Amino acid sequence: MPIFEYETHLPFSREDVFDWYSRPGALVRLHPPFAGRVIEEPSNGLQEGSESVLGINMPSIFGTTLAAVADIAGSASSLPVRGYTKWRARHTDFKPGRGFADEMISGPAKSWRHDRSFEDDGTSMVLREKVTYELPVVGKLPAAVQKVVARQFEAELTRIFAFRGRQSSDDLAFHQAHGRLASQLALDPHHVPGAAPVKVVAVSGASGLIGRQVCALLGGAGIEVRRMVRGAADPQAGEIAWDPDAGILDPESLREVDAVIHLAGHPLASRFTEEHKKKVLDSRAEGTSLIATTLASLESADPRNRVLISGSAIGYYGATPADRSGVSGPLTEDSPAGTDFLAEVCEKWEESTAPAKSAGVRTAMIRTGIVQTPAGGALSQLLPLYTVGAGGPLGDKEWQSWISIDDIAAMIVHLVFNPEAEGPVNGVGPEPVTAKQYSKILASVMRRPSAVPVPSFGPKMVLGEQGAKEIVGADQQVSAEKAQTLGYAFRHHTLKEALEHVLGR
């Protein structure tokens, strides 16, 4: 059977790397967004017999695009449309600190075994991986065709493993910078110099696009994550029940929590009817108020330097210069709120955190920009057009303040750890681009043309005139200076770097 081998050299100790691989969230962080999704994380870490389930896209940018089309179709129709194939695997040959393997139980391959060996390499380590596989049907093809198929398949594996190598290195460096590697925690498991002693974090919106990556990154830092869920909660799984619509949240469920990351809210991307706008506003203001008042009561009775990191968005500044009362230039956290609907939402969203701040809870609001990932959001909706060569700019000189999915997740976790982080913080990359520049860069990364401007009636059909103006037609040049002043080190400084990473190009 064919064998594929790959080496990743990481400037960290073997123990730290293996420990990170063993923690909850590692598979979510390692699985590329262009290759599919994690449906079920390992049932028992890396232990023998632990099982996981992945959703695997077809290879290449076409597979990523088909998955995006399926997601869009499913969202529009509320039907379970799938753009991936399920892959179930079981961990075997677990050797603590040294290695493990996984074998495919069911999936698209005829057979698959993936061995990993963690080895010392002087002051660092090397991860040696060997995949022994057999593809269906291929053995019946002519030898020359088999070689072509194998070459293309292994090129896709190289693309995936290269992503995993970058992701491992970036996450481990992030944890090292925050004193969260196992070797550092062993020195003082109760306090990390320069950082808040955070051990338990509750997360709302944990299953969302950003929330899932935030939870995985926290897990990699050795933090206990408690997901806030609507309806019945499973305490054994670390879940916390809450009902923001009914104003129900048991204070006792947050008593042991050091920080709350609040990301939940009604989905924004829909036609801007009065009903939809009410749901968008109420879900953010009422949910945030419920969490803030609950934390305030706990902190007043039992002071322990709790933290609240609440979601917000760059919509705070208004969609266009006309919505900003003449404010020009890069928008900073000191810039006033705009005057349109989304500005009103963001302003009330942030104001709802006031009870927590007044009670002594360190409170920060992350004003998120345009998140870049093929797993959802704006980029996933553009991929189908660009893949078939019909992509083009959504405007001309309008500023688009973007951020990669990995940077927004890491910035949120950074705000949890940094005791100096308070008030609004812009969650955007350091180099915004114009709409025309965005189109050219995306087309270049995808190796596609970008000559066809997207007609204005397209977004209006989906979002309505107001939604199209405030979301698609937004012109916001937002500064990332405060995040950098707070010590956040960006992984992706340019849009090109971000797109190449999340698209595996």
N, C-alpha and C positions, 0 to 999 in steps of 0.2 A: 504494500500500500504506500501511497505517496507520504512523504514526511516534510513538514515545513518547520524551520527553526528560526528563532529570533532572539536577539540579546538586547537587554536594556541596562545600561550602566547608570546608576543613581548615586549621587554624592551624599549618601546617608548610610547609617549602619544597617547591617542585615536585620538586626532585631527590630529597629524602628520601621523598616519597610514591611517586614512580615507582620508586625503588630498592626500597622495601618491596613494591610490587606485583610486582616482578621476582624476588623471592626465593622459595625453596621454602617451601611451606606457606601462601602467600597465599590460594590458592583455598579451601583447607580452612578458613581463618579467615573468609573472606568468605561462604562458602555457608551460608545460614541452616539451623539444625537442623530448623526447621519446614517447610522447602522440599524436603528430601531429603538427599542425601549425595554426597560426592565419591568416585567409584569409581576413577578414575585421574587423578592430578595431571598438569599439562602436561608433555609428554614432553621439552620443551626450553625451559622458562621461557616468556617472552613472544615468543621468536624466531619468525620467519616459518615457518609450517608445523607448529609445535608443536600437538599435539592433547591433548584432555582428555575425560574421560567423566564425566557426572553421572548420578545417579539422581534424577529429578524427581517429587515428590509431586503429587497432584491439588491444585488451589487450595483455600484456606481451611482452617479447623481440621479439617474433615472429612477432607481429604487427609492432614493430619498424623496424624490418628487411624487412618486406614486403614493407613498405613505402620507405625504402632506395633502394630496388630493383626497385621499380616503378620510383623513381627519376633518377636512373642510366639509366634505359631503356628509359625514356623520354628524357634525355640529349643526349643519343646516337642516338635516332631516330628523334628527334625534334617533337615528337608527344605528345599530352596532356595525358600522362599516369598517372593515379592517384592511390595512395596506401592508400587513406583515404576516409572517409564518411563525407559529409557536415553536419554541425550542426548549425542551426540558432537559436539564442536566443534573447529574449527581456527583458530589465530591467523593473522591477516593484517595487512598494512599496518603493520608494526612500525617505529616512529620513536623511536629511543633518547631517553629523557627527555621525550618529547612525546606519545606516544599509541600505540594499537594497536587492533585490532578482532578480533572472532571471528565466525565464520560457522558455522551449524549444518550438519553433514554429514548427520546422521540424528537423528530425534527426533519429538516430537509435533506440532511446528509444520509448516506447509507450507513456510515460509521464515523465516529469522531472520538478521539481521546486527546486531551490537552494536559501535558505535564509541565509543571513549573518547579524550578529549582532555584532557591535563594542562596547565593554563595558570597563569601567574603572576597573582597578585591582590594586588599591593602587597607586604606582608610575609608573606602566606600564599599559598594556591593554591586553585584551583577545578577540580574534576573535572567535565567536561561529558560526559554520556553520551546517546547517541542509539540507539534500537532501532528498526529498520525490520523489520516482521514481517508475516506473513500466516498466519492460522489456518485449519486444514482445515475444509471444509464451510461455514464461516461465510458465504462469498460467495454461497452459494445461498439463504440465508435472506432474509426480508423486511428492508428497510432499517431499520425500527424495531427489529427483533430484533438486527440486526447492531450497532446502536449500544449496546444493552444489554449484549451480549456483550463488545464492545470496552471499555465502561466498567468492567465487572467484571474483565476481564483486566488492564487497566491499573491498577486498584486493587490487584490482587495484585502487580504489578510495583512499585508504589509501596511496598508493604509490605516487599518483598524489598530494594529499593534503600535504604530507610530503615534497615533492619538493617545493610546493608553500610556505610552512612555512619557509624553509631554504632560498628561494629566497627573500621573503619579508624581513626577518631579515638581510640578507647580503646587499640588496640594501639600506635599511633604514640606516644601519650602515655606508655604503659608503657615503650617502648623509649627514648624521650627521657629519662625519669626514671632509666634505668639506663645512660645514656651510649651507647646502641647505635644511634643513627641514623647514616647514612652521613656526614653532615657532622661529627659528633662523632668517629667512628672515624678519619676522615681526619686529624684533628689528632694522634692518638696511637693507631695501630692495635694496639699491643701492651699497653696498660694503660689502664684506665678508673679515674680517681681514686675511691676509696671502694668499689670493687667488685673481686672476684677476677678475675684475667686469664684468663677461661674462653674457649676457642676451640673445643674438641671435647667433645661430650657423648654418652655412650652411654645408650640408653633401652631398658629391658626393658618388656614390655607395651605396646610402641609402637603396636600396632594396636587397642588397647582404647579404651573410651569416653573416658577421660581422656588416655591416652598419645598418641592421635592429635592432640589439641589441643595437648598439651605439645610434641610434635615440631614442629608447625606454628608455634607461638609462638617456639620456639628458632630455627627457620629464618628467621623474620622479624627476629630479632635478629642475623642474620649469623653464627650459630653452626653449625658443621658437626655434623650429627646422624648417629650410627651406631646403627642399630636392631639390637637383640639378638634373634635369631630361632632357633627350634628347627629342627633338620635342616640341610640344605645352605644356606649363606649365599652371597650374591652380593657379593664384595668391591667390584666396580665400582659397586654401589648403596650402598656404605657399610654393609653388613650384617656383624654379628658372630655367629658360630655359638656356641651354648651348649646344654647339655643338663642342666638342674638335677636331673632325676630320676637321671641317671647320674653326677652330680657332675663334669661335663666343662665346662671353660671355660679356653681357652688364655690364660695371662697376657699373652702378646705381643699379643693382640687388644685389650687395654686399656692397653697401655704408653703410647700417645700420647693417651689420653683424660684430660681434665682433671676431668671429673665424670661420675658414673653416677647416673641417675635410675631407680630400681628400682620398677616398678609391677606386675610380673607376679604372678599367683597364680591358683589354681583358682577358677572362678566360685562365688560364695557362694550365689546364689539358687537353691536346689534343696531337695528334701526332706532334712531333717537326719537321714539314716541314719548309722550308724557308719562305713560306707564313705565317704560324702560328707564327714563331719567330718574323717576322717583325711586325705583329699585336700586339704581346705582348710588344715589345719594344716601338713602336710608340705610342701606346695608353697610356702608362705610362709616357714617356718623354714629349710628346706633350700636354697631358691633364694637367700634373703638371705645365709645363711651362706657359700654358694659365692662370691657376689660380694664379700662383706666380706673373706674370707680371701685372695681373689685380689688385691684392692686393697691389703690389708695387706702382702702379700709384695712388691708393686711399690713401695709407699711406703717400706718398710724399706730396699730396695736402691737406690731412686732417688727421694729425697724431692723432691716438687714441689707440695706443698699440694693434693693431690687432694681431691675432694669426693664424698660419698655422700649422696643424698637418697633415703630409703627410704619406701615406702608403709606405712601403718598405718590405723587407723580409730578412731572415737570409741567403738566397741565395747569398747575398752580399759577404759572406766570401768564396764562392766556395764550390762545393759539397763535395770534398774529400781533404785530406791532400796534394795530388799531385797537387791540384789546388790552393794551398796557398803559394807557394814558400818557403816551409819548415817551416811555422808557425805551432807551436804545442801548446797543452794545451788549456784550455778554451778560447773561442773567446770573446773578449770584443769589445766595440764600437771603441776602438783605433786600433784594428787589421786591417790590410790592406785588400783591396778588392781582391777577388779571380781572377782567369784568365779564367773561363768558361763562357758560354753564360748567365746564370742567374746572375752571378756576374756582368757582363757587364750591364745587364738590370737594376739591383738595383743601380749600381753606377751612371748611367745616370739619373735614376729616381730621386735619391737624389740630383744630381747636378742641376736638373731642378728647384729646390726650391730656387736657389741662388738669383734671382731678389727680391724675397720677403724679404729674410734675409738682403740683402744689403740696402733695403729701411727702415729697422727698424721694420719689422714684426717679432715677436718672432716665430721661426720656429723649429719644431722638426719632426724627421722621425722615424716611428715605424717599426722596423725590425721584422716582425711577424714570429713566428715559426709554428709548425704543430698544427693547431687548432683542439681541441677535441670537437666534437658534432655529434650526429647521424643525424642532419639535413643536413649535407653535408660534403664535404671534405674527407680526408683520412679515418676517422673512419667509415663513412657511407658505404664506399666501402669495408671495412673489415668485417662489421657485417654479411653479408650473409654467408661468409665462416665460421666464427666462430659459427654462429647459428646452422649450420648443422654438426658441429664437424670437419670441414676441414680446420680450421684456423691454421696458423703457422707463424713463424718469417719471416720477409722480410730482411734477413741478419743475422748477428751474433753479432759482437762487434761494429758495426757502431753506433755512438751516434745519438739519436733522441731528438731534443729539442722541446718539446711540450708546449702547453698552453691551458687552458680551454676556451671555448667560452665566459664565463662570465668574466674571468680575462682579456682577450684581449680587450673586450669592455670597461671594467672598467678602464683599464690602459690608453686607448686612451682618455677617458673623464678626467681622472686624469691629463694627460699632458695638457689638455685644461685649467684646473683650476690652475695648479701649475706654478707660474711665473718664477720659476727656470728651467723649462724644456726646453732645447734647444738641437739642434743637434740630432744625432742618439740615439735611445733607443731600446734595444733588447726587443721585445715582446715575451718572453719565460718564462716558469715556472722556479722556483728556483732549481729543481732537475731533470735534463735530465736523460734519461735512454738509455741503449743499445737496439738494435733491438730485441735481444733475451729476454731482460727483459720486453720490451713493450709487446711482445707476451704472456709471462707468466702472466703478470698483467691483460691484457685484458681477457685472457682465465679464470683467476681466478674470475674476476668480473662477467663474463657471465656464470660462472660455466660450462665451456666447455673445452675439451682438446685442446692442441696447439702443437701437435706432427708433423704435416705435413708442412714442409717448403714450402713456396710459390715458385714455379719454376720461374727461372729468365726470361723465355720466355714470361710469362704472362704479366708483365708490359711492356716489349718490344713490344708486339703486339699492345698495346693500345697507348703507348707514343713514340715508336721508341727507338732505342738504346740510343741516346743522352738524350731524355726525361726521360727514365727509370733511367739512371745514375744520372742525376741531381736532380730528384725529389724523386724517390723511393729509390735509392741507396745512398742517401746523408749521409755523416758522419760528423755531426756538433755538437760539444759540446759547447753550447753558454751560456755565463754568464748572469744572471739576476741582477747582483749587482747594476748597475746604476739605474735601476727602483726602487730598494729597497732604494738606497741612496736618491732618489727623493721623498721618503716617500710613495711609493705604497705598500699597504698591501695585499698580495696575499690571495685570498679566498681558493685556492686549491694548497697546497705546494707539494703534491705528485700526481703522475699519478693515483694511486688507488683512491684517494679522488675525483679527477676530473671525472674519469670514473663512479664511483658510483653515482655521482650527475647527470651527463647528461644522464645516462642510467637508473636512478631510481632504483638502486640495493641496 
